Amino acid sequence: MDKAKKLAEQAQREAKDGTLKERAKAMADQAQAKIDEVQSQFNERQQGADKPVPAPGTPPAETPAPSPEATTAAAETVADAAETPAAPAAAPPSGDAAGVDRSHEAAPKVTGGDPLAS
């Protein structure tokens, strides 16, 4: 209890002679400087985001042109894919597919009302 009493007395003395007010003002100035710094950083990032966006399909300016070898290889791959015959359509299932019981695959029956009510 003595420690609390001493702190209270010290706070009263500082309040009377103005040191408490000076410390509070210094802390407030320090906090305001930090707020200003963070706000300016935020504003700079926001201004950086306002740069114009290129139209869709337009490559960025720093994208290098593809090499002729890559272009030729891509063209050959596309041509090979075009020449490959398509896979035949899937055949219908064989056997007695119509006689298979599929009732377990049906959606559950809606009975209405509250399922938790008794």
Secondary structure, 3 states (H helix, E strand, C coil): CHHHHHHHHHHHHHHHHCHHHHHHHHHHHHHHHHHHHHHHHHHHHHHHHCCCCCCCCCCCCCCCCCCHHHHHHHHHHHHHHHHCCCCCCCCCCCCCHHHCCCHHHCCCCCCCCCCCCC
